[in-house]
Each structure stands twice: as C-alpha cells, then as structure tokens.
C-alpha cells in the first residue's frame, strides 16, 4: 500500500545472599559478551493473576506457595540475589513474513473478565502499596551465574508492569523507568488500549511489588510511544540508555516485561536484523491529516499488520489508519504484555522499546499470535528523543519529506529496489533538495531504503527541521542531496 495510505503526510537479609557477579563489561579483562542463545517461543495462554509472596517467604528455604501450581517467581529452594540494594521507598531488508501484531496488552479492549485479579491489582486508596509479582532474581547455583542473570538483576528495578482500565475494558503492558521521581516510558497503544480511551485509569507495579497510580504526561501515536508519571514516587531506579546505532546483527539482547501478565519475565536472544521497517494498523494513530498523495505500492489488498490483545481479539477491523516505524528485529521471545518494556544489550543498557511481534497465523482469532522468535523494538536513539520531548513538553515532532512515494518494485521497468518518488510538494523539503518525480531513493541518512515504508519510517523518526542526506537514482546514476524535513501535522 502507499506510504501515505494512512491519509497523513508521507513517509530479605542481603548480607547472607551471595551477590550476582558484575556484568562482563565491569570485570577487568573480561571477554566481550557472547550472543545470547535462541530460546523457544513461549506459547499463548491466559493472563493469570499474580499472587504475592507470603510475608515470611524470606525465612523459608522452600516456602509454601499461597496458591498451588503458581510460583510466579517465588523461590522454591536455593538462594536468591536481590533485585536492588538499599531501602526502596517504594538493510531495511526484505518483507516481514507472516503477520505483525503489537506485543500489546494482555486483555486489551476485550474487557477485564475472569482472568483479571481485579481488586488485587489496583489500590484506589493510596499512592502505593505492596503488590504481587517476583521480587528477586532466583539464583539456585551461585557458582554458575551467567551474564543474563547479571543483566536481569541490573535491569529489573527499572521495569514496571502497567495495568490500564477504562470502564469494562482493560489490559496489561510494560514500561521503563526514566527518572527517580516516576516518569515511565511505554507505548501509546498500552495507555490508550489501542485508541479505545483517552481517559485511562492507570496502575503501575514496580519490580519490588509496590503499586502506584499514574497519569499520562504525553503520547506520540506516530511512533507508538508514551510517557506516564507515577504519583508520589521517589527513589526509583532509572534505566541506563544505550546507543542503538552501534548494534551489530548477532549482538546479545534481553527482553524484560510482563508477557501474558507474568511480571518480571526475562527472555534472551540476539539482534536478528537491523534497518527493518514495519507498518502496523493502529486505532490510536491520527487519521484524516493532509497527505502527500501516493499511488500505492501494489499491496492495496489489505494491511496484514494488526494489534493483538492476547485473547484472540483484533482491532484490525475497526481501523483504517496505520503507523510506519523503524525497528530492531530480535529473536528474544516477546509476547502480548511485553509492549513498552525494554530490550537491553549485553551491558544491560536500553537499546529498544518492545512494540510488536510477528505471527505465523493468518488471522488474529486463531490464538496463535504468540512469539515465533521474530519481535520488534523501537530503537533507543529514536525513543530517547521522543521521551525527552514528552517529558518536557508533553508532545513531540516528526519529519515530513514533502514527497509522494511508492515501492520501486511495483513500478514497471524499475531495476532496483527503493522508494519511487511519484510527486513532490512545492516548497517541501524534497523539492528544495532537488528531488523529482521518477527518482528512486535508495538511502536516507545512510540507512538502506527498500521501499516506501522504509523511507516513511526514517523520515518520521526525525524531529522537524532536521537535515538529512538522501541518496537516489536518476537516469541510472546515483546522486546525493541534503534535505531539511518539514513538520508532520
């Protein structure tokens, strides 16, 4: 479909617990962290309620579980390492095979239902209270702790579980702590139930089991990011930002969040592709904006990308808008509920915000929309800019190239892949940079462009007024030009 088919402009007593060894990067003379192993994709299932550990759990070697069959991270023998110490106040290569579904919300717009722990998940009388979920990283064999254990121990205090409700609808996602006083980064589709509500009730549970009420600070539906603020929070542990532009295919990745409502879940894998771009149908995305035009890219038969809320419910039939975003592809298992949570590197630094997964099923109602080892995260370099803007101003900006484009592969006679320029807007950045109808854009800021979605995603990632270098082919010759992107409205 057209790059602008969305009708918008283009494009415990710690003293007795052996500490977890430091990350490889902190140990003198330690070798580089090896790529993580590929784990089987987790199966889909219901969103079970999370049960709190018994008050005297720390005093037992093998504590009795409060509910048979549901350990939810409560240690069953062996020792544990604390999640935190101290007092806690509380290129563009190829097409995606299969269907893309948002890592989304467990429950989503399908309603709270019997899989929710309702009153147990929300404390409406105070800013925070002790809650459910694993409070430690379980270590049963301290002499063989690996790098992933150390990464999880470092990152878990910066990860939260986000419960969102609006009337009878509700869902669960994940988030990343940005500041000690409670700014948290997540996805727009998490806090809006994919556009179902503009006035959500938000409850946030930290990794050590405290609950806070939260308010939306700002949302960015164009790149599916949002910032919320926890009420009365202090002393939280902010995530450490990493540089997604330095990633290599094969680098270790670790995803942490609440897949299927299971808080503090850790999965590991590698970066399986870079410079990927995807298009996802989204009810939260704004529509009916002034578009740059476009004649399509040969995919007008329907957008196969949709949000999946984990209970066989799809919002695809309710929306004709979509977003186009640049992503990191990883095989670290990501499932519904992981949305908004972190993807970190081998040093435990944030390199991505988990946003979507690929599904091999042909319909969202098949119940097979769990991880198949192909997940997607918004690069930290993009997320960092947008998060800063939302925290400061409650809004952000996105670039506008001022050109109508389609996939070059859909143009008769084209001999290369890229974004074929159908038309340029007078006075826009493309026109000012000398681009003309018939040009095929092959690189944008040195990122390979294989089609219209690639170009749109890269332009959208920039703040308005940013300069960018564009490589294009005209009459068989490759040329370059500099453009200044406009403002997407």
KAFEN-V999969 format. One record per helix or strand of 2 or more residues. SS is the DSSP state (~ for helix, > for strand). FROM is the first residue (numbers start at 1). TO is the last residue. If there is no record, write none. Layout:
ss=[SS & SS]
from=[FROM & FROM]
to=[TO & TO]
This chain:
ss=[~ & ~ & ~ & > & > & ~ & ~ & > & ~ & ~ & > & > & > & ~ & > & > & > & ~ & > & ~ & > & > & ~ & > & > & > & ~ & > & ~ & > & > & ~ & > & ~ & > & > & ~ & > & > & >]
from=[14 & 24 & 57 & 79 & 99 & 108 & 118 & 136 & 142 & 147 & 159 & 169 & 183 & 188 & 201 & 210 & 225 & 244 & 252 & 259 & 265 & 306 & 316 & 322 & 342 & 350 & 364 & 375 & 380 & 399 & 403 & 408 & 419 & 429 & 440 & 447 & 452 & 467 & 477 & 486]
to=[16 & 26 & 59 & 82 & 102 & 110 & 121 & 139 & 144 & 158 & 166 & 177 & 186 & 191 & 206 & 220 & 230 & 246 & 257 & 261 & 281 & 308 & 318 & 330 & 344 & 359 & 366 & 379 & 393 & 400 & 407 & 410 & 424 & 432 & 444 & 448 & 461 & 474 & 484 & 487]
